[in-house]
Amino acid sequence: MPHAIASCCEAEAFLSANPELVSIDLLLPDQHGVLRGKRIPAQELLKVYEQGFYLPGSVFALDINGNTVESTGIGFDTGDCDQPCRVIPNTLTIVPWQLKTMAQCLVTMEQVPGEAYFANPRHVLDQICDQYQAQGLTPMVAVELEFYLTDTKRLESGQLQPPIAPMTGLREVDTQVYAVDNLDDYSILLDDIMLAARAQHIPASTAVAEYAPGQFEINLLHVADPVLACDQAILLKRIIKSVSRKHGFNATFMAKPYADQAGSGMHIHMSLLDESASNLFACGKDNRPNPILSKALAGLQATMAETMAFLCPKVNSYRRFQPDFFVAMAPTWGIDNRTVALRIPNGFGPATRIEHRVAGADANPYLAMSALLAGALHGLKNDLVLGPKTTGNGAKKTAPSLPLNWVDAYGLLNNSEFAKNYFGTDFLKVYTQVQQQEYAEFNLHVSSLEIDWYQRTL
């Protein structure tokens, strides 16, 4: 399906409503979910809407530090050529945390005019959504993001440290999950985040204190458009990081910033609507999934291991997988059970849904969502049979079976026929080459712990 391109009328109306506008950030999420792009003066906005603009395709070959991974074949091998980019409709908004009047919009890259660029994760998700649409189905989804606020100053060791609470003047030291007082301590910051989200039409909802000092979660409302939900998640992360800096904190979506504290996850909720907008997962209060929900869960169980490299893309991602931190290590499912990978929350009938609890906050939302939707569709298409329900502590009931390190996860992805069918071999080559070079660079560094352990003793 051709992707939607923003109308010039949108830019004209925005410029008319904001005559003091100075500049606009044109934002393109890369393989990591990092926002790349350029900043243009306000007088060039209409031209960008009319004609588009150009960025090199190698934007999607960048590692996390912004270095081009040449083994992807989209760097020097192409002459590092430019690709056309166009504005995504309804993403042009004011940036309220800037001192001067600025705006931003999301853009998409094209292979040729009218055809999306193959290496764009957003395009991968769009294609999977097209498969649902072809069957008269619409995924209803919501994203929950956990993150840490940290002090802008690190410890002498280089490690992060929790922030000093604005209201008390005391450094965070303990876990106060769901504590309202913690929300009060950071109420001015959290209020500013919510105001910025509202200004940018991002449906941020609940904010809760999480399981560690300085850790919070902000939820997005359910929408019947997975691509839009991921756009909103990407932009909410920008809001959280930018507003936190304005208030004197850093915000991080690292999966595991502290070795002895809970990691940060990205939980995704999913139900499935038919053409009359009825929830096909809906079931009664007997705690028994209906056949459609059962097949979707079975598909997710069957494909979770092969897609772990999308759910947990970095070396640090796998540090989350420790006992007693509410992170499942096997593709388990259960009813209202936070120790499983696939939770069916309370609220049956029209509210029945899957909560996918494996992805880290460091995952690219478009790719984590793609893994979820592709897995569920695989189960539906192949009439897969759901495994037994987990009750009680899933970590003690089921032995770990997911790949819980970077090497195993990427090995499974590279050999997955399922991934090739849903993500495409060309996309997978770019994605895995980017991550493999990053992993190789990571392993070139000698840690201080290695020095402490081995320098004198060996």
Buried (B, 14 or more C-beta within 10 A) or exposed (E): EEBEBBEBEBBEEBBEEBEEBEBBBBBBBBBBBBBBBBEBEBEEBBEBBEEBBEBBBBBBBBBBEEBBBBBBBBBEEBEBEBBBBBBBBBBBBBBBBBEEBBBBBBBBBBBEEEEBBBBBBBBBBBBBBEBBEEEEBBBBBBBBBBBBBBBEEEEEEEEBBBBBBBEEEEEBEEBBEEBEEBBBBBBEBBEBBBBBBEBBEBBBEEBBBBBBBBBBBBBBEBBEBBBBBBBBBBBBBBBBBBBBEBBEBBBBBBBBBBEEBBBBBBBBBBBBBEEEEEBBBBBEEEEEBEEBBBBBBBBBBBBBBBBBBBBBBBBBBBBBBBEEBBBBBBBBBBBEBBBBBBBBBEEBEEEBBBBBBBBBBBBBBBBBBBBBBBBBBBBBEEEBEBBEBBEEEBBEBBEEEBBBBBEBBBEBBBEBEBBBEBBBEEBBBBBBBBBBBBBEBBEEEEEEEEEEEEEEEE
